[in-house]
Amino acid sequence: MEDHIYAADSLVEEREVVMHPPSGGNPTLRNAHFLKPIFSQDHTHFPTPPRSVLSSKPTSQNLKNWSLNSYKTNPSEKWKIWVHSLKPKYQEIWKQAGIYEAILASTYKIPRNKDLIFCLAERWCSETNTFVFPWGEVTITLEDVMFLGGYSVLGALFLTPLSDECVGVFDSLKKAFQEIKLAFGGHASSPSWMEYFMCSGKDLEHEAFLVMWLSRFVFPCCSNEIIIRDFDVAIHLSRGNRIALAPVVLASIYMDMRLLHKSIVKSIDLESKVGFLICRTDLVQMWAWERFPELRTTPSVMDRTEPRSARWNGVKTLDVKNVRTALDSAEESFVWRPYVITSSNCVLSKLYRDNERWVVVESDDTESLARCLRVSELVGIGYIEQYLPHRVAMQFGLDQDVPPHVVRSNDNPKTAWRSYNRSVRGMKLYIPPRLLESDVSSRYVIWWRSLLPVNEQVGTICSQKEKQLPLISRAHKRRPDDGLTIAKEKSPRKERSRKIKRSDQPRKIKKSRKSNANCPENYVLNIEEETYANTVTATCTLVEERYVTMYSPCGGNPTLRNAHFLRPIFSEHHNHLPSPPTSLFSSKNTSGNLKNYTLISSRGSPSEKWKKWVHSLKPKYQEIWKQAGIYEAILSSTHIIPKDKNLIMGLAERWCAETNTFVFPWGEVTITLEDVMFLGGYSVLGALFLTPLPDEGVGIFKSLKDAYKEVGLVYGGQVIASMWMEYFMCSGKDLEHEAFLAMWLSRFVLIRSNGTKIVIKDFHAAIYLSRGTRIALAPVVLASIYTNMRLLRNSISESIELDSEVHLRLILCHTDLVHMWVWERFPKLRPTPGVMEGAEPRSSRWNGVKIVKVRDVRATLDSGKESFIWRPYVVTSSNCMLSKLYRDSEQWVVVESDDTESFARCVRVSELVGLDCIEQYLPHRVAEQFGLDQDVPPVVKRTNGCRKTAWSSYNRSLRGTKLYIPPRISESDVSSRYVVWWRGLLAVNEETVTTCIQIEKRLPLISWGHKRRRSRKTLSKKSKSLGKRIDLDDMLVLKTQSGPQTPAKSFCMNDPVISSVRSMPSSDKSKERKSCAERSVNLNEDAVNNANHSEANNINIELTKDEIVSKAKCQKNEIITIEEDCCGNSTSELPHLVLMARILRLEKIVDVIKSAKLDASSSGH
C-alpha cells in the first residue's frame, strides 16, 4: 500500500523489468524509471503507433520549387543597440520575470536551412506532436524551449488580465500607439515604434521595449506591426511578474510543423513554385543542431554569461547532400540529452548531476523540470496543442515504455491552462544521472515493430539481433544466464506478445503471442519472466550459485558443495560443448628464432626530468589526481620496469586471439581489468576517453593547441615529449597542469606507435582529469594490451618459418604491465621483488629489478600448473580500492559504492573501447583469477558495431546488482563438465588428460550431485599383493560404443583399481558361476538421465585373460553386483558428461572383475 501511494505521488514509476538498449545489445533486468502515464497491462491491445509519415516519395526533388519564410526575421543593428542600452538598468527585472536570456537571444542571427526544416516537417506526426523516424520518436519539448529560447515554464497565463493599477499604463501605451499610426501613415510598425521610443527617455520606454520584443520575437505574426494584445503581457513583465511564455512558444512550433506537414503532403506532386510561411524556424534548427551531429556546423564558443543560443549565432549552415537519409539513419548518433554534456545558464542545469536522486518538488527549478515531464495542454494564440513528453522519455534520461493514448482536455483555453498549471508542489520526482543512457522496455520493442512502413529497416535489424540474444525460451524455465531467447513455432499464428511483469507469487510460463509486426514466421519473441521469484534474485547477480560436484584443478578428491560461477553460464540445454580455444603452437618452439626478433616498447623508461616534474606537482595536485583516479598511475610512470624479450615472446606464442586469453596445457588465464587496476593504477570507472569537452573546456583546449603550435615552430615542426616538457615544466604557466597530464597520457597511457610525440587528441582527456573528472582509462589500456598480443602472435606465426638472417622488429605499447602480470603469477619467472612502502603503488615492487634468466621460458609457462598464483593481490596488501573488499569470509553485497562497482566491472563480460580498436573482455573464462569457480565458458557474441555500442556494453549500469565476493584465501575448483571439455585440447593438453584419468581412478566419485554408494568391504592382504603383481599382460582393454557424434575410444588401465562394492545374496549363484571363457561379458547400462533424454549406451567389455576369469569361483552365499543410487536432481542433469559417465562406470566394472579374479585365484590355491 505504501509503495502504491509513493508511485501515485510521483511523475516517474520505478519497476524492475527487462530493458533493451535502443541501438542493440544484451537485455538487462534492472530497476527502470518510466515517465507517467504508463500503458496499463490490463489493455488487450497496444495503442496505435504514429503513422502520419511520408515513406514513399522523398521531398528532395521538390525542394528547389519550394520557398520558406519566417515571421521572425533576423534582428536589426538598431534593435541590438536598444537591448544593450537597457540591459544595465533592467536586467534584474528581466531575470526576475524569467526573460533575461530570451531577450539576449533576440539579438542573435540564426541562419535558416530550408532543406532541414522541410525534411523534419515531413516526419512530423500531428496526432502525437512528435517527429517519427525509423528508429524512434523525438520532439521539441519544454526543456528545449527553456534552454534554447530562454523562456520560462513557470508563471501566469499570457492572457491574464491587468490589475487596476496597471490599467493607466495600458491606456498610455495605447495612446502612444495611436500617435505612431497617425505619424507613420496609419501603421504602427516595428521600426516606427522603435524610432518613437528608443533612447527617448520616456517613462514608458521599458514597457514599449517589451511590447516590441513580444510582437517581433515571441509572438510574431504575418505583419511587421505592433500588436495591442501584447500590451498586457509587456506590462506584467515590466513589473517583474513571471509569465509562462515557454508553452506559448512551443504551441506555436507544434502548430507550424503541423501546417507545414499538411502543406507538403498537398503540394508533393506540384511542379510549380510553392511558398511556405511559418512563425519560428530558429528554435527548430537549433534543436536539430543540438541533437543531430551530422547536420550541424561547428558551434561558436559560448561565454558563461551568454544564453545557450549563442552557440549558433551567425554560424554557417552545413551543406548536407541528403538530409532525409541523415535524419533516418541517426539512431547511433542522435544526442538524447545534449544539455547535460555542455553547461548552460538555464535553471535546470544545476539539477543534472552525476548521481541519481529522488527529490520533492519544492523549488522553482524542480517545479520547472516537473512541468517539462508532465503531460499537459499548451495554450497558444488562437489554438491549443497537446504536450506528450511520455512519448520521448529518453530525452529526459528516463526509460521508454509503450506510450498510452492521452485524451485531450482542451475544450477552451481555461480548461487547457488548468491542465498545464495544476500544482506539482510536494510531488516526488526522479532525476536520473547526468550521463545515464536510457533503454526501452521489451513490449516497446514489440510495439515499435508495427511501424513497418517507416521502420522496416530497423525492424529487420532488431529481428537479426534478437536471434543472437540469449532469449527466454517458452519450452522451459529461463535460467539466470539465458536472458532472452527466440522460440521456434511449428505453425505460426498471429498472436500478441505479453509484457514481463514481476510478482511475489510463482507464475506459470505461458506461450508467447506474436505481435502485429510482420516478424519472420518461424520466430516469436517470448518475453515472459522467470517462474520463481528466487530466480529473479539470481538474475540480478553476476555470479550464479549452484550445488554441484567440483574438482580441484591440481587433482584431489572431488567435493559436492555450493559452487560460484561467473556469468554467462554455458546452458545445459545446448547439444554440444563450445569449441575449446585452438589458436596455439604445439609443435614448433620459437626459442631458436628469438635472436631474429627485436622487441621495442613504445612506452619508454621515464627520464629524470619527468620524475622531477611529477614530484614537483604532486603536493599541489595529488588530491585532484586521487579524485580523478590517476594518482597511483602517475606515480607508476616514474618506475623503470625492465624488459624480457624471451618472456614476452613465450607468452605471445600462447595467446588466443578469439578469446583474448593465454592458453596453456593446464588452463586459460589472461590479463584482466583487476590486473590493470592493481599494477597500472588506472580506474575502471568514469567517462569514455573520447567524451567531448563542455563549453568551458573549449577555451583551455584552444590555448593548449596554440601552445602546441608554438612549440612546433620553436623546435622545428615536431612536438615531442622532451620539447613539451621543456616548454611547460616549472614555468608557472596557467596550463602547466593540463600540459603535464597531456604528456602523461601521450607518453605513458594512450600510447601510439611513436610514444615520444604529444598527441592533440589527448588534450580532451587531460582537461577532464585536471578538473578531477574520472576517465575510465583501464579499459583503454587493456584493449591496447590485447591488440598488441594479437599482433605479436600473428607476427610470430607468419615469421616462424623465416630464415635466420631475416630480422623482425616488433613494437608493443604496455610491456611493463605484461611483465608485472607474469612476475606476480609465475614465481619461477620472477625476480626478487622490491620492498613496497605503504603509500606506494604496487608497481613499485618491480621498479628497477633485475631480469631472471630462464633457460626455457616456454617449458616453465607450460608446466606452471602447480605454481601459478591465481590471486596474487589477496596475498600481499596494496593501495588499490579493491583491496578492502578481499576479506577472510565470503560476502554477498549490493553494488552501491565505487569499490563494489569497480569489482563488478572487472568480473562482467563487456567490450573495451581502445584507441583504434574494440576488444572483447571475457572474465568468465578465467573465473579462478577472481576466486570463483570455473565452468565451461560459453561463446559470447560481439556487440561492437561501433564505439558507442561497445561503450554502452561496458558502461551499462551495475548499481543494485548483487555481487558475490569470495573469501580471501579460498581455492577455486572446476566443474565436472569443464574437465571433460578441457580434454578436447588433446594436442596441447595430452599430458593433463592422462594425469586426470589416472587421478580419477583413485577418487571416491561423487556423480552429478549425488554421492556414489559403496560398501566398506575390503580385500585381503593376499588379494592386494596379488593385485600388485598384475603386469601388462593382465591389462584390460575397455571399448565404449558411443553415439554417432562420439567416436569409440580405448582406455588402458595399467594399475589395479581397488574399489569396494556392495555384495548381496541371490538364488541365481549357479548361473553366475558359469565360465566366462566361452563368452564376452555384456553389460547394458542406462545413460545419464538428462534434460535431453539421451538414449542408453551399450558398453561391451572384453577380457584379455579369459583363462584367469574362467577359474573364478564365487562364494555360494553371494554374487558380486554393481549398483549406484541415482535420485532425481535438476542441477545434475548435464548431458555433456556422457563420456565421463562411461569412464566411471567402466572403472567400477573393472574393479568388480579384478576382485573376482583375485578371489578366484585365492580359492584355487
Number of C-alpha atoms within 10 A of each C-alpha: 6 7 8 8 9 12 15 14 15 22 22 25 19 15 13 16 20 24 24 22 19 22 18 20 21 18 21 20 17 19 18 21 24 25 26 23 21 16 14 11 12 6 8 9 12 21 13 13 17 20 19 17 19 19 13 8 10 14 20 14 10 17 17 13 12 19 14 18 15 17 18 21 20 16 16 13 9 12 19 15 14 16 18 14 13 15 16 9 11 16 16 13 18 21 14 16 22 26 23 19 25 24 25 19 22 24 21 19 18 25 18 19 16 16 21 21 19 24 21 21 22 26 25 29 22 21 12 23 26 26 21 26 22 23 22 18 21 20 23 21 22 25 24 23 23 25 23 27 28 27 28 25 27 20 15 16 21 21 16 11 12 15 10 8 8 14 14 11 18 19 12 13 20 14 11 18 21 14 14 19 15 12 13 12 8 11 17 22 20 20 15 17 22 19 13 18 19 21 13 11 9 11 11 18 18 19 23 25 20 21 27 25 22 20 23 24 21 24 21 23 17 11 12 17 18 25 20 13 12 19 24 21 24 25 23 22 22 21 14 18 18 24 23 20 28 24 31 22 24 25 22 26 22 25 20 17 28 20 17 22 23 15 16 22 15 10 15 15 11 12 12 10 12 16 11 14 15 20 22 23 25 23 19 20 22 23 20 21 20 21 18 19 15 16 18 20 14 13 17 14 14 20 14 12 9 14 22 26 27 21 21 26 19 13 16 15 18 12 12 14 10 12 18 20 12 15 22 16 15 17 17 15 14 17 17 19 18 15 23 21 16 15 17 24 15 19 17 19 16 13 16 18 14 12 11 13 14 12 14 16 20 13 10 14 17 23 22 20 20 22 23 22 24 20 21 25 24 26 29 23 14 7 14 24 24 22 28 25 28 26 25 24 25 24 24 23 22 24 27 27 28 24 25 18 17 13 7 14 16 20 9 11 20 13 14 20 21 15 19 20 19 10 12 20 14 14 18 21 22 20 22 22 17 19 15 18 20 22 25 23 23 24 21 18 19 24 23 23 24 21 23 17 14 24 19 17 13 21 23 15 12 18 17 11 14 19 16 16 19 18 23 24 24 21 11 11 17 23 20 23 21 19 22 26 21 21 19 16 11 9 7 14 13 14 14 19 23 21 19 18 15 18 13 8 9 12 15 12 16 13 17 19 17 21 23 18 18 15 19 10 14 13 18 28 29 25 27 27 27 25 19 17 15 11 15 18 12 17 23 20 25 24 27 20 15 12 14 21 25 27 22 17 19 14 15 14 14 20 18 16 13 14 21 24 25 27 25 26 20 16 16 19 14 12 10 10 20 13 13 17 19 18 16 21 15 13 8 9 14 19 14 10 19 18 14 15 18 12 18 15 18 18 24 18 17 16 13 10 12 20 15 14 15 19 14 13 15 16 9 11 16 16 13 18 22 14 16 22 26 23 20 25 25 25 19 22 24 20 19 18 25 17 17 16 16 21 19 18 22 22 21 23 25 24 29 21 21 12 23 26 26 21 25 21 23 22 18 21 20 23 21 22 25 24 23 23 25 23 27 29 27 28 26 27 20 15 17 21 22 14 12 14 18 16 20 15 15 16 15 18 19 12 13 20 14 12 17 20 15 14 20 16 12 12 13 8 12 15 20 20 20 15 17 21 18 12 18 20 21 14 11 9 11 11 17 18 20 23 25 20 21 28 25 22 22 25 25 24 25 24 24 19 12 15 21 19 19 25 20 13 14 19 24 21 24 25 23 22 22 21 14 18 17 24 23 19 29 24 31 23 25 23 23 26 22 26 20 19 27 20 17 22 23 16 16 21 15 10 17 15 11 13 10 13 9 10 15 17 10 15 18 21 26 22 25 23 20 21 21 21 20 21 19 22 18 19 14 16 20 21 15 14 16 13 10 17 11 10 9 14 22 25 26 21 20 25 19 13 16 15 14 12 13 14 10 12 19 21 12 15 22 17 14 20 17 11 13 17 17 19 18 16 22 20 11 10 14 21 15 20 17 19 16 13 17 19 14 12 11 15 14 12 14 17 20 13 10 14 17 23 22 20 21 22 23 22 26 20 21 25 24 26 29 23 15 11 15 24 24 22 28 25 28 27 25 24 25 23 24 23 23 25 26 27 28 24 25 18 17 17 10 16 20 22 13 12 20 15 20 21 20 20 23 20 21 16 17 22 16 16 22 21 22 20 22 22 17 19 15 13 15 21 24 23 21 23 23 18 21 18 19 20 18 17 21 13 14 20 18 14 12 19 20 13 12 17 15 15 13 18 20 14 13 16 18 17 22 25 21 18 16 14 16 17 10 10 11 13 15 12 9 12 18 15 12 15 18 12 11 14 11 11 9 17 16 20 16 20 16 21 15 17 14 7 7 11 9 11 11 9 14 11 18 15 16 20 18 19 23 17 22 16 16 11 13 13 11 11 16 12 8 15 16 15 15 17 15 10 11 12 12 11 11 10 12 11 17 23 19 21 13 14 11 14 12 14 17 17 20 15 18 15 20 13 13 15 13 17 20 16 20 23 20 19 14 13 11 15 19 18 12 14 12 14 11 15 11 13 12 11 14 21 19 20 23 21 20 21 16 17 16 19 17 17 15 20 19 19 18 22 20 20 16 22 25 20 22 22 21 20 17 15 13 10 5
